[in-house]
Amino acid sequence: MSSVVLPNPLHQFQVKEIFHLDFFGVDISFTNASFFMLLTAFFIIGFMWVSLHKTKLIPGRFQFVCEASFQFIEKMIQENTGDKGRCFMPLIFSLFFFILLGNIFGMVPYAYTFTSQIIVTFSLAIVVFLIVTLVGICRHGVKFLTLFVPKGLPVLLYPLVIFIEVLSYLSRPVTLSVRLFANMMAGHTILKVFAGFSVILGGYFGMAPAVFTILLMGFEFLVAILQAYVFAVLTCIYLHDALYLH
């Protein structure tokens, strides 16, 4: 009797080379992760162009969705950064929808979830960290360092509190990237495991894990939206710190 082997749930995260590219000895091959990142970017650009290239006073479906998206991001920025943060609308809008669509595209069978790769999420987090830091330095100069010294702090506590604040500030890219990466990887792994149980058990016995898999898919869609929202909101909060300090 042949035994059925449960598929490896981590196989879906494997980066596969589509075609090889070499730049002065550095491997910059085009992979499945690269393909889905480009697909996501082109989808966003294409949707924006279709929605806005012929705007109407009474918006159609695509224009309505596009305008509602702008209003949603604008409200998020206004609530978390105030009027000074409105100039960062393109950044927050791009981050939110790039991560959101990357998460959702990963739910499609045989697609690849590039937000489950720590190098991708860490790169996004580093970009946010550098932009926030540069904004703070350009707007406040040396005064930006007061971000690490809370008002009213006793002088004796300066060394300890400054150390904690600097460590907390430098850990932002790590926490921002790991939160997104870990949630997407964990959710997809659990989905793969229960889907595998459903296939292996088959028949009536496979119905329970199949139903649970469907429920998990709904929950994973919610997580996909929530994680994009959390990433965007935290970016707004970090920008608020850089714009207003304490």
N, C-alpha and C positions, 0 to 999 in steps of 0.2 A: 504494500500500500504506500503510495507516494504521499509525502507530507507537503503541506502548503506552507510556504515561508512568508512571514509578514514583511511587506515592503519596508525598506529603510526609510523612516520618516524624514531623515536629514538629507536624503538624496535630492530633494527638491531645491535645496539651497546651493547646490553645486554650481559654480561658475564655469560655463562651458565656452570654449573658444569657437567663434563662428568663422573668422578668418584671421590669419596671423599678420601682425604688423610689428616691425622692428625699427626703432629710431635710435641710431648710434649705439646699438647694443642694449637698449632699453626695450623691454617687451611692452608694447602698447596695443596688444591684440584687441580686436573687436569681439566682444563677448555677448552672451545672452543678457547680462545685466546692462551693458551699453545699449543694446538694441531696445530694451524696454524703457530705458531712460530717455532715449531719443524719441521713441514712440509717444511717450507721455508728453514731452515738450512739444512735439509737432501737433498732438491732439489739442493741447491747450491753445496754441497759436492758431490752429485751424478753426477751432470753435470761436475764438475771439473774432477772427476775421469774418466768418460766416455771420456772426451775430451783429457785428458793428459796421460792416462795410457799407450797408444801406440802412441807416437808422430811420425809424418812422415815429411820428408823434404817438400813434397807438402801437406799442411794440408787439411784435410777433412772439412766438414761443421762445425762440433762441435768444432774441433781444431781451425778453423779459427775464429769462434765467441769468443772462449775463449782467443785467442791471441789478437784479436781486443779489447776485454774488458780490458785486462792487459795494452795494449798500451794507451787506453783511460784514465784509472786511473793514469797510470804513467805520462802522459802528464799533467793531472790535478795537480798532486803533484809537478811536476817540475815547472810549471808556478806559483804556489802559495807558495811553500816552498823552492824551489831551491834544490841543491844536498843534503843538510843535511836532507831533509825530505824523501828521498827515502827509508830509513829503516822503515818508517811507512806505506809502501805499503800494507801489510796484513791488517792493521787496517782500512785504508780508503776503500780498496777493499771490505772487509767484511761488513762495515757499509753501503756502497752505495748499494750493491746488496741485503743485508738483508732488507733494507728499500724499495728499488725498488720492489722486488718481493712481499713483504708484502703489498705494495700499490696495485700492479697489481692483486694479488690473491684475494684481497678484492672486485675486480670488477666482479668476477665470482659469478653467482647466488648461494645463500645459503652458500657462504663462509663467513669468518669473517675477517674484516679489523683490525688487532691488532694495526696498527699504528694510529687508531682513539681513542686509549686509552691513556690518559695523563700519566698514570703510566708507560706505556711501553716507550713512547717517552722521558719522563723525566729520566727514568733509562738509556737510551742510552746517553742522554745529560750529565748526571752526570758522566758516564764512560769517556766520552770525556773530560769533565772538569777536572777530577782527573788526567787523563793521561797527559794532557797539563800542568797542574800545577806541577806535579812531574817531567816532562821533563825539565821545566823551572828551578826548584829548583836544580835538579841534575846537570844540565849543567852550571848554573851561580851562584849557592849558594845565598848568601845574595844580590848579585848584581841583582837578579831577581826582587827585589823590585823597581828597577829603571824603571820597566815597567810602574809604576804608576806615574812617574815624567817625563813629556816630556822635552826634551832638550831645553835649552834656556828660561825656565820658570822663571819669577821673583820670588824671595824668598817669597815675600808677598802673592803670589797666591798659594803657596804650600798647605796650609790646604784645601782650596776650591777645587783645581784641584785633589789633592790626594783623597779626599772624593768622587768626581764624578767618577774618574778612578776606584777606588775600587768597588764602587756601580755598575758601568758598567760591571766590570769583574765578580762580583758575580752574576749578572743577566743573564750571558750567558746561563747557563743551562735552565733557565726559557724561555728566548726568543727562544732558539734553539728547545726546546720541544714543546712549545705552537704553534710555526709556523707550524710544521708538523702536530700536533694533530688537530689544528683548521681547516687547509685546507682540510684534509681528512674527518673530521667529517662534515664540512659544505657541501662539494661536494656530499658526499653520502646521506646526508639529503635531499638536493635539488633533487637529482635523484629519491629518494624514493617518494617524494611529487608529482613530475610530472608523475611518473609511476603510482601512485595511481589515479591521475586525469584521466589518459588514460583509466584505467580499469573501473572506475566509470562512466565516460561519455559514453564509448563504441561507436561502430559504427563510423559514419562520424565525430561526435563531438569529439571522442577520438583520431582522427588522428593527430590533431595539437599538443597536449601534447606528443603524441607518437614520432612524428618527433623531437620535441624539446628534448625529453629524449635521443634519439639516438645521437643528436648533443652534448648534455651534456656529454654523455658517452665518446665521442671522446675527448672532452675538459678535462674530468676527467683523462683519460689516460695520456694526456699531463701534467696535474698537478702532477700525480703520479710520472712521470719521473723527472719533474722539482724539486719537493720537495726532492727527494732522492739526486739529484745533488746539490741543495742548502745546504743540511745537510752536504754532503761530502766536498763541497768547504769551508763552514764556519769552518769545522774541520781543514782543511788545513791552513786557515788563522790564526786560533788560534794557531796552531802548529808553524806557521811562527813567531808569536809574542814570543812564548816561546823559539824558537831556536835563534832568532836574537835580541830580545828585540826591542828597537826603532831603 
